[in-house]
Amino acid sequence: MGQRLIVVSNRVSPPSGEGEESVGGLAMALAAALREYSGVWFGWSGQTTPKFTGELNVQEVGGVTAATVDLEEVDVDEYYNGYANKTLWPLFHYRTDLAAFDRAFGEGYRRVNRRFAETLRPLIQPDDLIWVHDYHLIPLARELRALGVKNRIGFFLHVPWPAHQVMINLPRHRQLVAAMFDYDLVGFHTAEYQQAFEEYVLNEAEGMTPRAGELRAFGRLLEVGHFPIGIDAPDFARMMKTGRARRMRDLMRAHTVFRHLIVGVDRLDYSKGLEERFLGFETFLTQNPDLRREVLMLQIAPPSRESVEAYQEIRGRLDGLSGRINGEFADVDWAPFRWVNRNYRRDELAGIYGAARVGLVTPLRDGMNLVAKEYVAAQDPEDPGVLILSRFAGAARQLGDALLVNPHSPEEIAEALKRALGMEKAERVRRWRALFENVTTEDVTAWRDSFVAALAGKGVLKPAMVV
């Protein structure tokens, strides 16, 4: 049967294969990996139960075996809403001002990781590779080792790893990092995040680097590498040809005839730089009165984590900003800004990207940002649009031919918008070709295969670049 792969993530979302769902490229990639290696995708069901039983719900979805477990309400409050989303998420995105350090959150986080390990343990066979995903599950390998699991276990962090001086704001930060040394391999999106992790280990844990791609600390040896995630480029190209994508592209073009469409698509989250982006667009309209009627900015931002107060506050501020922009600049027959809080299917988004002259992707901090790559993949090779990208997105390391901006500066965003809208076709094509080359070669399949090969001991780890 060959070696099995067990994927563990907070939520389990294998695509059913029925239609163009809103499921992301990561779910597609992991599902493809599980079909290739066989195995199991394990995690939380998203459901709660009055009393945790550890009972597994196992089902086949789109050729993938999904095994899920229900959590108690207090588990969700402390582990997911608490430690994951109110402590680690803001800290890893450099928002220490929003991080909540509550002892109960930490206890819930450790308890749920222990419960996951105990529930997963009976599914593990001796030769299985185990691949754990993201900040929700950092201690999982430690809990599995305590139960006697000897298998190769890898961990991949989908968000940034913060600088040393940011990380030490976390109470018990040393214990959290020590738990990562129970993995065999830890992967990051970029060399910068890998270096930040190494800097922490060398300074806070008296660690050492026996050779490139290795760290020794806490009495253990850990392999580390950077594996930039991409999109499923062939699948995205296929989606661009579907009737729904074409209809959406034609609809957007009809709505913006004689105008240029500027598009942003982000989850409603303070890390995405939406307020700064709105201010940048407002600055552009203020500084360029002759271009005002030539543009329409569309910002799609489906709500997320609505029970967390910080997210309710940001929505209120963005509602106010969007109203102010339209109130200031709209005319009876035209408004410059459209602000939409709902989800769209992936094929519909592909059509919207394809109609946009400018893709505006300006997070304040982002692990990678796949919207930037999807925007590139959706462009017409003969007449492509221009990507404006935050230099603080992980994708900026790969997509250097975008117009890179400091998202904190409304003036830089405004200047980049003016440059993008006035860019000659030859330059747009040249930049797009370089971007598209990266998007199609360093895609999600390359990411998946390089990590699994390294975890299996068959791959070559890329050492962090020396800067």
Order of alpha helices (4+ residues) and beta strands (2+ residues): beta-alpha-beta-beta-beta-alpha-alpha-beta-alpha-beta-alpha-alpha-beta-alpha-beta-beta-alpha-alpha-beta-alpha-beta-alpha-beta-alpha-beta-alpha-beta-beta-alpha-alpha-alpha
